[in-house]
Amino acid sequence: MKRSDRIGSIIHILSQNPNRVYSLNYFCDLFQAARSTVSEDLAAARDILAAMKSGQIETTAGAKGGIRYVPTISDEEARELLDDFCHRLQDGSRILAGGYLYTSDLMFDPNFVRGAGKIFAREFSSSGADYVVTLETKGIPVALMTANLLNLPLVVARRESKYSEGTTVSINYVAGSSGRIQKMSLAKRALKHGSTAIIIDDFMRAGGSVKGLRDMLKEFDVAVAGTGVVIASMLPEKKTVQDYFPLIYLGEVDENAKNIDISLNNEIFDKK
């Protein structure tokens, strides 16, 4: 292989498998090249990714050390993504009866969930989590993308247990917005006791679903390392959970004027 071909291959392999650790010998064997040659190729690949602001290649020492690609997203790219999302979300035709919004097309848009996953992955990259957890169904795409970028397994809590999941743990929780009792279940073998998880969800009004997920994780002795939500309603002001990281704040929804008040979470862009 030419040097340019090797560098391109390294970038492709690492970027397609974010946060997966590869040994230097893996690339030496793949290219039939000396360690010094591959080390120079990695340095060039690292400079290219840094210049593009699309991530960085890290080298870790030790018995389990190696090379991994840590994806990121620039503030400019994140703002452009969220500005477009807000523009699409502010379409008055999305307003449903009761002040709810139709968001399914946005939450299942591959381009958006890929970008949202990058923002969450950047936020929780140092959380030390073992899992990404979400509640079916609209939160699954962005949670899956976040899990992919962090190289973590995704665990989905269901509203109704399935026979194919074997023995399950079920809890009742109070939906914060309606006050109704709802149910969620999770397979007993889905999580290891004593591990850590990140919660990712598509929408939070009063925080009932997120609190329900946290209560479920307690049943497995799993600590919560962080909570990310795509859209957080500003009403009610008092939530059942306090520490969460939203991408978008949803304000007043005026059904008559077809007006939707939306703002970005500027803390996203204050990160160093």
Salt bridges, closest charged atoms under 4 A:
ASP41 OD1 - ARG3 NE 3.43
ASP41 OD2 - ARG6 NE 2.52
GLU58 OE1 - ARG68 NH2 3.02
ASP75 OD1 - ARG122 NH1 3.08
GLU77 OE2 - LYS118 NZ 3.94
ASP105 OD1 - ARG94 NH1 2.81
ASP109 OD2 - ARG88 NH1 2.89
GLU123 OE1 - LYS271 NZ 3.33
GLU136 OE1 - ARG158 NH1 3.44
GLU165 OE2 - ARG158 NE 2.85
ASP215 OD2 - LYS211 NZ 3.19
ASP243 OD1 - ARG214 NH1 3.07
